[in-house]
Amino acid sequence: MASGPTEPRATAPTDPREALAEAERAFEAGDFATARSLAKPLVSSADAEVAKRATELSGRLALDPVQLGVLVTCTLFFVRVLLRYVF
């Protein structure tokens, strides 16, 4: 089993089910950029099952709004501390 991200393919698979399986393998391997790029076009697939699973995978790859809020709050607090005690 590979310990790092999967190598990107030269061409994307043409079969939607194969592309979805590859996106899921990339996700499991931790290669989120590849998983995101493979899953995004599959969301509008004609195959309902592929579209549903691609939508679920895209949701798992989306930015978590709570993480974003914590990041902004910590950054603002850090800037306040710098302004108060350093400058």
N, C-alpha and C positions, 0 to 999 in steps of 0.2 A: 504494500500500500504506500502511496506517495505521501511524504511528510509535508510537502510545500504545495503552493498553488499549482493548478494544472497548467500545462503549456497551452497558449491560445492556438486555435486552429487557423489555418490559412483561409479556409472558407467555412461558412456556417452550413450546418446540415440543411438539406432541402425538405426532408420529411418533418412536419411539425412535432410528431411524437418523439422522433429521434432528437430534435433540437431541445425539446422539453427535458428529455432524459439527460442530455448533456448539461443543461442548465442546472438541473437538480444535483448532478454529480459535482459540478463546479461549486455549487453552494455548500455541499457536504465537505468538500475539500478546503473550503475557506477562500475560494477565489470569487469574491463577491462581485468584482467588476465584470468578469466573464459571465457569471450567472445573470447579472442585471442586463447585460447587453444581449444575451440570448433570450431571456424571458420577455423583455419589453415588446418585441414585435409579435410574440405569440399571444398576447392579451387579446388581440383582435382576430384570432384564428377562427376559421370557419368551423373547426371541430370544437364543439361545446366543452368537452371534457378537457381538452388541451387549454382552451381559453380560461376555464375555471382554475385549473392547477397553476397556470402561468400567472393569473391574477393573485392567487394565494402566495406564490413565490415572490412576486413583486412587492406584495404587502410586507412580507418578512424582510425584504431588502430595503424598504423605505426608511427614511430618517425618523427616529423616534422623537416626537415633540417634547417629551419630558427631558430627554438628554439635551436637546437644544436649549430648553429653558434653564437647566442647571448650568450649562456652559455660559450662557449670557449672564446669569446672575453671578457666577464666580468671577467672570471677567470684569464686571462692573465693580464688584467688591475689591478686587485686586487693584483696579485703577484708583478707587477711592483711597485705599491704604497708601498707595504710592503718592498720591497728591497730598495726603494729610501728613505723612511721616518722612517722605523723601524730598519732596520739592517745596 
